[in-house]
Amino acid sequence: MARNLWRHRELIWQFTRRQVVQRYKGSYMGLLWSFITPLALLLVYTCAFSVILKVSWGRGEVPGGHVNYAIMLFAGFVAFNVFSESILSAPHLIVNNPNLVKRVVFPMETLPVDAVGAAFVNSLFGLVILLIGVIAVQGYIPWTIIFLPLIYLPLLLLSAGFTWFFTSLGVFIRDVGHLLAVLIQMLFFLTPIIYPLSSVPESIRFLLYLNPLSFIVNHFRRVIIFGQMPDWGQYSMLTLLAGLVCVLGYIWFMKSKKTFADVV
């Protein structure tokens, strides 16, 4: 898998860049929307939760009073959106590119990687806004930010594995796209994004521990906001699991792509 993707690295880069650029192609402000959109969301969250609802994430956890809720919420969104954007685009990657399916020499397995890459690049724009918000609230960025690339690793592996799987499944079952839209909404509320994990009753908290995105979202906050080291034991287990999901998704895709031309 690694050797195959490395061989097509230039193609992956070109298609990833094309997806990022095409999102705002024809607009007057272009890629500036990648900064404006998350900035607008952050301002809305701050206004809604700190001014109107007057809620906070937790006493004494981070400085900034009620504004910390918006920062915590936005950190969860940055991580979750990488996964959700990749998965939601998966069922249409092959169906919307039938001309590529007919080309025997085209490596179709790169299309899901392009989708994950585009979602990752888009998250970096949101990350810049998040870091500006952290500086505004705390006055500094914790040194533990250096561990953020490591936290991205299991997130990208999980996203790639599931994107390969659902890309293949979407070719044969066209309802997959509608099903995923519902499942992603459910997964959003089963991930500690709008609430801290500590607020969940202990009797059902184990359900959230089964969700790998819970670890990733919480560790985004640990290294970006709280200045805490990752839990290396949990991180190792999650990364191994994410790597397994990635490999299995790739194998599933490579086995099934031989029949794509007969279905599309």
N, C-alpha and C positions, 0 to 999 in steps of 0.2 A: 504493500500500500504506500509506504513512505517513498520508496524508489519511484513508483509510478507517478505520484503527485509531484515529486521533485523534478522529474523529467518534463512535466508540463507546467512548471512554475511560471514561465513567461505568459503562457495562455491564461492561467489562473489570474495573474496580476492584471492582464489586459481586460478580462471580463469583469473582474471585481471593480476596477476603476470605471468601466463603462456603466455598471449598475449604479454606482454612487453618483456619477455625473448625470445619468439619464433621469434620475429622480427629480432633478431641478432643471432639466434641460428646457430652454425656451422661456424660463422665468427671468425677470429683470435682475433679481438679486442673486440668482444662481446658488452657489454653495453657502452663501451667507445665511440662507434659510436653515442650514444645519446648526447654526449657532442661535438664530432668532427663535426657532421652535422650542428647544429646551430651555432657553432663557425665559420665554413667555410662560412655559409650564411652571418653572421654578417660582416666578412672581405670583402666578395664580395660586399655587400651593401655599406660599407664604401668606398671602392675603386671606385665603379661605380658612386656613387652620389656625393662624396666629391672631388674626384680627376678628374674624367672624365667629369661628367655633372656639377660639381661645384654648386650644389643646396643646400639649407638649408631649415629647417622646418619653420623658422620664426625668424626675428631679435630679439635678446634679450630674447627669450623664455627660452632657456637653454644655459649654457656655452658650448664652444667646437667648435664654428664656424660651418662649413659645416658638421662636423662629427655627429652633433646632428640629422641630417636627418636619418642616418642609425639606430640610437638608437630608434628614434620615430617609424620608419618603423618596426623594429624588435619587439618592444612592441606590435604593432598591430598584427603581425604575431603570436606571442605567444598566444594571446587571441583567434584569429580567428581559429587557427589550432585545438584547442580543439573541437570547433563546427564542423568544416569541416571533421576532421578525424572520429568523431563519426557518422556523417550523411552518409558519403561515405561508411562506413563499414556496415551500417544497412541492405541494401537489401540482403546481402549474409549471414547474421548470421544464419538464419534458414535453408536456402537452402544448405549451406555448412556443415550442421550438421544434416543430416537426421536420423542418428542413435539415436540422442538425442530426436528427435521428437517422435520416436516410443516408447520411455520410458515414460509411463504414470506418473511416480513419479518424473521425472526431471522437475524442475521449469524453463521453457523456458524464463520466464520474466526476469531472471537474465542475459541472454546473452547481451541484450542491455546495461545493467548497466556495465557489464564487458568491453564493448567497450568504454563507456564513461570514465570509470576508467582508462583504458589503455591510452586514449588520455590525460587525466589529468596528469598522471604520466609522460608521454613524455613531456608535457608542462613544468614540473618542471625542467627538464634538460635544456630546452631553457631558463627558467627563471634565472637559475644560470648564464648562459652566459650573459644574459641581465643585471643582477645586476653588473657583473664584468665590462661590458661596461659603465654602469652608473657611477660607481666609477672612471673609467678611464677618463670619460668626465667631471663629476661634482666634483669629489674628495670625494663624500660622498653619502650615500643612505638616502633619506628623511625619517623622522620618520613616515610619513603617510603610509609607507609600511605595518604597522600593520593592515591596513584596507583591504589589498589585499585578505585575505580569504573571506571577505564579498563580494567582487566584483566577486570572483569565484563562489559564491553561485548561483546567477541567471543564470550565464553561464552554470553551470552544470545541473541546473533544465531544462533550455531550451534544452540543448543537449539531456538529457534523454528523455524528452517528445517527441521530434521529432524523436529520434532514435527508440523508441518504435513504433511510428506510421509507419515509413518507413520500419522498420523490418517486421511488419505485412503486409504492402502493397507489399513488395518485394516478398512475398511468392506467391501472386496471380497474380501480374503483373511483369514479369521478366524485362521489359523495364525500371523499376524505377531506376535502377542503372545508366543507360545511361542518363536518364533525370536529375538525381541529379548531375551528373558530370557537366552538362551545367549550372544548377541553382546555384551551388556553385561558379562557375566562375563568373556568373553575380552578385551574392551576394558579392563576393570579391570586385568588383569595386563599388558596392553600399554601401560599408562600408568605413569609412574614415581611411584607412590603409596607402595608398601611398600619401595621401593628407590630410591637416587639414580641419576640418569641416568649419572653417571660410573662406576657399577659395571657397566654393560652393556658387553660387548666391542665394540670399535670396528668390528669386521667386520659386526655386525648393528645397531649403534646407529642407523643411518640409518632403520631400520624405525620406530623410536620417533619420529624427527623427522617422519615422515609423519603421525603422529597429532597433530592440532592440540591435543588435550587435554594433551599433554606440555608444550607451551609454556605453557598456561594454568596448570597445576598448579605448574610450576616458578616462574612469575612470581607466583603467590600467595605462595610461600615467599620470593621475592626481596623483595617490598615489605612483607610482614608480619613476617618473621623476620630476614632477612639485612640489611635496610636498604639494598638495592641498587636503583638506577634500572632501569626496564624497558629492554630492548633495543628501541629505537625502530624499527629497521629491520625486525626480525622482527615486532614488534607491528603495524606498518603493513600488512605483507603478510598477516598472519593476519586482521586486521580486515577488509581488503578481501575475502579469501576467505570469511570468515564472513558478511559482508554479501551476497555473491553467493549463498551457500547459502540464506540467509534469503529473498531475493527469489525464487529458483527454487522453494523450497518453497512459498512463498505462491502463485506462479503455478500450480504443480501442483494445489494445493488448490482454488483458485478455478475451474480448468478442470474438475475432477472432481466438485465438489460438486453440480453440476446433476443428477447421476444418483444421489445418495445416497438420495433418497426412493423410488426404484425398487428399491433393494437392501435397505434397512433394514426 
